[in-house]
């Protein structure tokens, strides 16, 4: 199992980014969540059993989808897959600035 945490900046809030990401995720064998951040970025956590499936989803999102034009910068981190994440959802409550991220980075 593999997981990545991705931060997108650009015009990524107020354009349907989270909803389109959730719809796109339903076309892939991935789970996780997407949420708006108070600083204007969008955070994505994506988990898959197969690394190629995860990369195919990210490629489609970042390069081939209608959302690609809204993304100006991408910051990607490999993280340990958190336990208990099922399906793909839109997280409605953003973390506050300074909140501790509870994902473990991979070496």
C-alpha positions in Angstrom: 0.0 0.0 0.0 1.3 3.5 -0.9 0.1 7.0 0.0 1.0 10.5 -0.9 0.0 13.9 0.5 -0.2 16.6 -2.1 -0.6 20.3 -1.7 -1.9 22.3 -4.7 -1.7 26.1 -5.0 -3.0 28.4 -7.7 -6.6 29.0 -8.4 -7.7 25.8 -6.6 -10.5 27.1 -4.3 -13.9 28.2 -5.5 -13.6 26.4 -8.8 -15.0 23.0 -7.9 -11.6 21.4 -7.4 -12.5 19.2 -4.5 -15.7 17.9 -6.1 -13.9 17.2 -9.4 -11.1 15.5 -7.6 -13.6 13.2 -5.8 -15.3 12.4 -9.1 -12.0 11.6 -10.7 -11.0 9.4 -7.8 -14.1 7.2 -8.4 -12.6 6.2 -11.7 -9.5 4.9 -10.0 -8.8 2.3 -7.3 -7.8 4.9 -4.8 -9.0 6.1 -1.4 -8.3 9.2 0.6 -9.7 12.8 1.0 -9.3 16.3 -0.3 -9.8 19.6 1.6 -9.4 23.3 1.3 -6.7 24.9 3.6 -7.0 28.3 5.2 -4.0 29.6 3.2 -5.8 29.1 -0.1 -4.2 25.7 -1.0 -5.9 22.4 -1.4 -4.6 19.3 0.4 -5.0 15.8 -1.1 -4.3 12.5 0.6 -4.4 9.6 -1.8 -3.9 5.9 -1.0 -3.7 2.9 -3.3 -2.6 -0.7 -3.1 -0.8 -0.2 -6.4 1.8 2.6 -6.9 1.0 2.7 -10.6 -2.7 3.3 -9.9 -1.8 6.1 -7.6 0.5 7.7 -10.1 -2.1 7.3 -12.9 -4.6 9.1 -10.8 -2.2 12.0 -10.0 -1.2 12.3 -13.6 -4.8 12.5 -14.7 -5.6 15.1 -12.1 -2.5 17.2 -12.6 -1.9 17.0 -16.3 -5.0 15.8 -18.2 -8.1 17.0 -16.3 -9.8 20.3 -16.5 -8.3 21.1 -13.1 -4.8 21.1 -14.5 -5.1 24.7 -15.7 -5.9 25.8 -12.1 -2.8 24.3 -10.6 0.3 26.5 -10.4 2.4 24.7 -7.9 2.4 21.1 -6.5 4.2 19.9 -3.4 4.1 16.1 -3.0 5.2 13.9 0.0 5.3 10.2 0.4 3.5 9.3 3.7 2.7 6.2 5.6 -0.8 5.1 4.7 -3.0 6.0 7.6 -5.2 3.3 9.0 -9.0 3.3 8.6 -9.3 5.4 5.5 -12.1 3.9 3.3 -13.4 5.4 0.0 -12.7 8.9 -1.1 -14.2 12.0 0.6 -14.2 15.7 0.7 -13.1 16.8 4.2 -15.3 19.8 5.0 -13.5 21.0 8.1 -10.0 22.4 7.2 -7.3 22.3 9.8 -6.3 25.5 11.5 -2.9 27.0 10.6 -0.4 25.5 12.9 -2.3 22.3 13.4 -0.1 19.2 13.6 -0.3 17.0 10.5 -0.8 13.4 11.7 0.7 11.7 8.7 4.1 10.0 9.0 6.6 10.8 6.2 8.4 7.9 4.6 12.2 7.8 4.6 
